[in-house]
């Protein structure tokens, strides 16, 4: 994994603006990074995403 991003918009000149939701840790495993926007988090929660757990990312999944 290299990165999981949420595209949040563009700026003048066509640059894509994104949030990095997950990034690799030292071992290459996915590690929660920036939180998704509230609207996207609500959509993800319908499918089991836990925004609270994502925000408390200091090793909760290990």
C-alpha positions as a printed NumPy array, in Angstrom:
array([[  0.   ,   0.   ,   0.   ],
       [  1.25 ,   3.478,  -0.732],
       [ -1.705,   5.674,   0.217],
       [ -5.497,   5.886,   0.422],
       [ -6.775,   9.362,  -0.369],
       [-10.057,  11.228,  -0.464],
       [-10.25 ,  13.738,  -3.294],
       [-11.793,  16.881,  -1.819],
       [-11.551,  19.328,  -4.712],
       [ -9.365,  21.162,  -7.164],
       [ -7.692,  24.537,  -7.188],
       [ -7.023,  26.957,  -9.995],
       [ -4.804,  25.31 , -12.55 ],
       [ -6.339,  21.868, -12.076],
       [ -4.326,  20.706,  -9.051],
       [ -6.142,  17.975,  -7.138],
       [ -6.68 ,  18.601,  -3.417],
       [ -6.831,  15.442,  -1.312],
       [ -6.66 ,  14.124,   2.241],
       [ -4.442,  11.121,   2.954],
       [ -6.755,   8.857,   4.973],
       [ -4.329,   5.943,   5.351],
       [ -0.583,   5.858,   4.84 ],
       [  1.986,   3.107,   5.275],
       [  3.628,   2.685,   8.674],
       [  7.238,   1.549,   9.129],
       [  6.288,  -2.033,   8.235],
       [  4.259,  -1.002,   5.179],
       [  0.882,  -1.703,   6.806],
       [ -1.934,   0.795,   6.46 ],
       [ -1.957,   3.397,   9.239],
       [ -4.787,   5.912,   9.755],
       [ -3.706,   9.448,   8.923],
       [ -6.014,  12.446,   8.288],
       [ -9.701,  12.028,   9.057],
       [-12.169,  11.934,   6.17 ],
       [-14.524,  14.876,   5.749],
       [-17.659,  14.558,   7.918],
       [-19.815,  13.911,   4.858],
       [-17.552,  11.116,   3.601],
       [-17.207,   9.645,   7.104],
       [-20.998,   9.41 ,   7.306],
       [-21.067,   7.538,   3.993],
       [-18.314,   5.178,   5.166],
       [-20.018,   4.542,   8.525],
       [-22.966,   2.981,   6.668],
       [-20.453,   0.319,   5.582],
       [-18.783,  -0.202,   8.965],
       [-16.193,   2.596,   9.16 ],
       [-15.541,   3.763,  12.738],
       [-14.427,   7.405,  12.735],
       [-13.639,   7.275,  16.468],
       [-11.275,   4.333,  16.012],
       [ -9.658,   6.043,  13.008],
       [ -9.024,   9.144,  15.133],
       [ -7.456,   7.035,  17.921],
       [ -5.035,   5.357,  15.552],
       [ -2.148,   4.64 ,  17.893],
       [ -2.042,   0.903,  17.329],
       [ -5.657,  -0.026,  18.066],
       [ -5.711,  -2.645,  15.299],
       [ -2.625,  -4.599,  16.369]])
